[in-house]
Amino acid sequence: MKRKGGRATVLDRFLQQALRQVLQPQIDGSFSEHSHGFRPGRRAHDAAREACRYVQAGKRWVVDVDLEKFFDRVNHDVLMGRLARRIADKGALGLIRRYLSAGIMADGVVVERHEGTPQGDPLSPLLANVLLDEVDQELEWRGRAFVRYADDLKIYVSSLRAGERVMNSLIRLLGKLRLKVNLGKSAVDRAWRRPFLGFAFWAA
């Protein structure tokens, strides 16, 4: 598997789509109910409605987390470890590893890749959900009111102080996954000042 200019070939995309169609039904049911991105029967509107319910219920502060170059920074070893917990088929795991490590052909030269999943490829959204589901499960265990759409994550809380605690714990958790929070774009702020998926909220 090699890419031209960072893009998958037609055959690569066909194989990825086939692999996704086999794997998605096997693992989608294990994902959090608060994860809406690139999942069957779920839309951005569903995520926005959930966020709106949190705000109207009194959680007027939001922890708005921006992951720095998420698709470019996915650590292959960390991701493969999480996939191995869900997928028993070693052949499928081997194909995914080859897909992840496929070199990029630029100007006739193959450049190796050791991290990242190409944004826009058929398999990348499913792999992103597998990796970030660990964050979802931790937030559920802690009883947080949150919603995620792909790498867009919002946690709704009742006070600035609570939001700051959540932000600090998330930075540590994401660090364990070899992911980095973009502190320049992330913030704890009033919910109506931080739109989600193009939707703005207000307090009734």
C-alpha positions as CSV (number, residue, x, y, z in Angstrom):
1,M,0.0,0.0,0.0
2,K,1.5,3.3,-1.1
3,R,-0.1,6.7,-1.5
4,K,0.4,9.4,-4.1
5,G,0.7,12.8,-2.5
6,G,-0.8,11.6,0.7
7,R,-4.0,10.2,-0.9
8,A,-5.0,6.6,-1.0
9,T,-5.2,5.0,-4.4
10,V,-8.6,3.8,-5.7
11,L,-7.7,0.2,-4.8
12,D,-6.7,1.2,-1.3
13,R,-9.9,3.1,-0.8
14,F,-11.9,0.1,-2.0
15,L,-10.1,-2.2,0.5
16,Q,-10.5,0.2,3.3
17,Q,-14.2,0.6,2.7
18,A,-14.6,-3.2,2.6
19,L,-12.7,-3.5,5.8
20,R,-14.8,-0.8,7.5
21,Q,-18.0,-2.5,6.4
22,V,-16.9,-5.7,8.1
23,L,-15.5,-4.2,11.3
24,Q,-18.0,-1.4,12.0
25,P,-20.9,-3.7,12.9
26,Q,-18.6,-5.7,15.2
27,I,-17.3,-2.8,17.3
28,D,-19.8,0.1,16.9
29,G,-22.1,-1.2,19.6
30,S,-19.3,-1.0,22.2
31,F,-18.9,2.8,21.6
32,S,-20.3,5.4,24.0
33,E,-23.8,6.7,23.5
34,H,-22.3,10.2,23.7
35,S,-20.2,9.6,20.5
36,H,-22.0,10.7,17.4
37,G,-19.4,11.2,14.6
38,F,-19.3,8.8,11.6
39,R,-21.6,6.2,13.2
40,P,-24.6,4.5,11.5
41,G,-27.9,6.3,12.3
42,R,-26.2,9.3,14.0
43,R,-25.9,12.8,12.8
44,A,-24.3,16.1,13.8
45,H,-27.8,17.3,14.8
46,D,-28.1,14.5,17.4
47,A,-24.8,15.7,19.0
48,A,-26.0,19.3,19.0
49,R,-29.3,18.4,20.6
50,E,-27.5,16.5,23.3
51,A,-25.3,19.4,24.0
52,C,-28.3,21.8,24.1
53,R,-30.0,19.6,26.7
54,Y,-27.0,19.9,29.0
55,V,-27.0,23.6,28.7
56,Q,-30.8,23.9,29.3
57,A,-30.4,21.6,32.4
58,G,-28.1,24.1,34.0
59,K,-24.6,23.1,32.9
60,R,-23.7,26.6,31.6
61,W,-19.9,26.1,31.4
62,V,-18.2,24.0,28.7
63,V,-14.8,22.4,28.5
64,D,-14.0,22.9,24.8
65,V,-11.1,20.6,23.9
66,D,-9.2,21.0,20.6
67,L,-6.8,18.2,19.8
68,E,-3.8,19.4,18.0
69,K,-3.5,17.9,14.5
70,F,-5.4,14.9,15.7
71,F,-5.4,12.8,12.6
72,D,-1.7,13.5,12.0
73,R,-0.6,12.6,15.5
74,V,-2.4,9.3,16.1
75,N,0.3,6.9,17.5
76,H,0.2,3.7,15.6
77,D,1.3,1.4,18.5
78,V,-1.3,2.9,20.9
79,L,-4.0,2.6,18.3
80,M,-3.1,-1.0,17.4
81,G,-3.2,-1.9,21.1
82,R,-6.7,-0.5,21.5
83,L,-7.8,-2.3,18.3
84,A,-6.4,-5.6,19.5
85,R,-8.8,-5.5,22.5
86,R,-11.8,-5.4,20.2
87,I,-10.7,-7.4,17.1
88,A,-9.7,-11.0,17.3
89,D,-8.9,-11.4,13.6
90,K,-5.1,-11.1,13.2
91,G,-5.5,-10.9,9.5
92,A,-7.6,-7.7,9.8
93,L,-5.2,-6.3,12.4
94,G,-2.4,-6.9,10.0
95,L,-4.1,-5.1,7.2
96,I,-4.8,-2.1,9.4
97,R,-1.2,-2.0,10.5
98,R,-0.1,-2.0,6.8
99,Y,-2.6,0.7,6.0
100,L,-1.3,2.9,8.8
101,S,2.3,2.5,8.0
102,A,1.9,2.7,4.2
103,G,4.5,5.1,2.7
104,I,3.5,8.3,1.0
105,M,4.8,8.8,-2.6
106,A,5.8,12.4,-3.3
107,D,7.7,13.3,-6.4
108,G,8.6,9.7,-7.0
109,V,10.1,9.2,-3.5
110,V,8.4,7.0,-0.8
111,V,8.3,8.7,2.6
112,E,7.7,6.4,5.6
113,R,5.0,7.3,8.1
114,H,5.2,6.3,11.8
115,E,2.2,8.2,13.1
116,G,-1.1,9.6,11.9
117,T,-4.2,8.4,9.9
118,P,-4.9,10.2,6.7
119,Q,-8.0,12.4,7.1
120,G,-10.6,11.6,4.5
121,D,-9.8,8.0,4.0
122,P,-12.7,5.5,4.6
123,L,-11.2,3.8,7.6
124,S,-9.8,6.8,9.5
125,P,-13.1,7.8,11.2
126,L,-13.6,4.3,12.7
127,L,-10.0,4.2,13.9
128,A,-10.5,7.6,15.5
129,N,-13.5,6.5,17.4
130,V,-11.7,3.4,18.6
131,L,-8.9,5.5,20.0
132,L,-11.1,8.2,21.5
133,D,-13.5,5.8,23.0
134,E,-11.1,5.4,25.9
135,V,-11.7,9.1,26.7
136,D,-15.4,8.6,26.4
137,Q,-15.4,5.6,28.8
138,E,-13.4,7.6,31.4
139,L,-15.8,10.5,31.2
140,E,-18.8,8.2,31.6
141,W,-17.2,6.5,34.6
142,R,-16.7,9.9,36.2
143,G,-20.4,10.8,35.4
144,R,-19.5,13.7,33.1
145,A,-22.0,15.4,30.8
146,F,-20.2,15.3,27.5
147,V,-20.7,14.8,23.8
148,R,-18.2,14.0,21.1
149,Y,-18.3,14.2,17.3
150,A,-15.1,12.6,15.9
151,D,-12.3,14.6,17.4
152,D,-14.6,17.5,18.5
153,L,-15.2,17.0,22.3
154,K,-17.3,19.1,24.7
155,I,-17.8,18.5,28.4
156,Y,-20.6,20.5,30.1
157,V,-20.2,21.5,33.8
158,S,-21.8,23.8,36.3
159,S,-18.9,26.0,37.2
160,L,-15.6,27.5,36.0
161,R,-13.7,25.7,38.7
162,A,-15.2,22.3,37.8
163,G,-14.3,23.0,34.2
164,E,-10.7,23.7,35.0
165,R,-10.4,20.5,36.9
166,V,-11.9,18.5,34.0
167,M,-9.5,20.2,31.5
168,N,-6.5,19.4,33.6
169,S,-7.5,15.7,33.9
170,L,-8.2,15.5,30.2
171,I,-4.8,16.8,29.3
172,R,-3.2,14.1,31.4
173,L,-5.5,11.4,30.0
174,L,-5.0,12.4,26.4
175,G,-1.2,12.5,27.0
176,K,-1.4,8.8,27.9
177,L,-2.8,8.2,24.4
178,R,0.1,10.3,22.9
179,L,-2.4,13.0,22.0
180,K,-1.9,16.7,22.6
181,V,-4.4,19.4,23.6
182,N,-4.1,22.6,21.6
183,L,-4.1,25.1,24.5
184,G,-4.4,28.1,22.3
185,K,-7.8,26.9,20.9
186,S,-9.1,25.0,23.9
187,A,-10.8,26.7,26.8
188,V,-13.2,26.6,29.7
189,D,-15.9,29.1,28.8
190,R,-19.6,29.9,28.9
191,A,-21.4,27.4,26.7
192,W,-23.1,30.1,24.6
193,R,-19.7,31.5,23.6
194,R,-18.4,28.1,22.2
195,P,-20.5,26.9,19.3
196,F,-20.6,23.1,18.6
197,L,-20.6,21.8,15.0
198,G,-21.8,25.2,13.9
199,F,-24.7,25.4,16.5
200,A,-24.8,28.1,19.1
201,F,-26.6,27.6,22.4
202,W,-28.4,29.9,24.9
203,A,-29.7,29.6,28.4
204,A,-33.5,29.5,28.8
